[in-house]
Amino acid sequence: MRLLLTNDDGIHAPGLGVLARVAAKLGDVRVVAPDTERSGVAHAITLYKPLRLREVLPGWLACDGTPTDCIYLALHHLDLRPDVVLSGVNPGPNLGHDVLYSGTVAGALEGAHWKVPSLAISHCASSEERMAELEPLLDEMLPMLLRVARSHAGAVNVNLPPLDRGPWRGIRATCMGHRLYANEVIARSDPRGRAYYWIGGLNVTMPDIEGSDCNAVRDGYVSVTPLGDDLTRHSKLGRVAELLTEP
Ligand code: MN
């Protein structure tokens, strides 16, 4: 099996190292990943500046672009022809509408867009400290997740519960839930007295939604969500068509 790996945390991120070690037991691993942190770039593609690739280890290429750029170059320039794309392991959750901001998930969606079964994998912990402990757990789980990705023939979003709350209770097929941030913007001054702003904050709430990815992780289960790339709200199409014909 040929496995193509990327992430949005940069080619030196510990989560990518864990994923590469696990993937190497299943086949031939090639890595094309951003050269630095690109978390939150979603599905951005770089069109108005050139891209460069640099080999940092045999089979490991760093790209000065986004996860989407990495997969695009791997498939259409490097001609790697992978059987599967793996993106991650992201330190931090990609639950609910995080999926729309996530570079990790976008790496998998880009693979799926070109008909390669793809997995995005995130560890719902706030630090990378315990990333190495995921290795034996992923060893056990990855073949099953690959079967899911192949059968779905698309992108699958996997979220692993934090390890500090004890062993995982199992694994669940889920839908996207909601993850609500507290609209936090920090405003400060730089050393030259100019204002700057930092979006973020850790204050997040997750409404209780039966069957959702958020609920699964909250309850200690690994969450597995098959994703599509059609954002149309089909249930509203008829009503929109009606409104367009009203005088
Ligand atoms: Mn990230």
Residues whose N, C-alpha, C, O or C-beta is under 5 A from the ligand:
A	BS01	MN	D8 D9 S39 N90
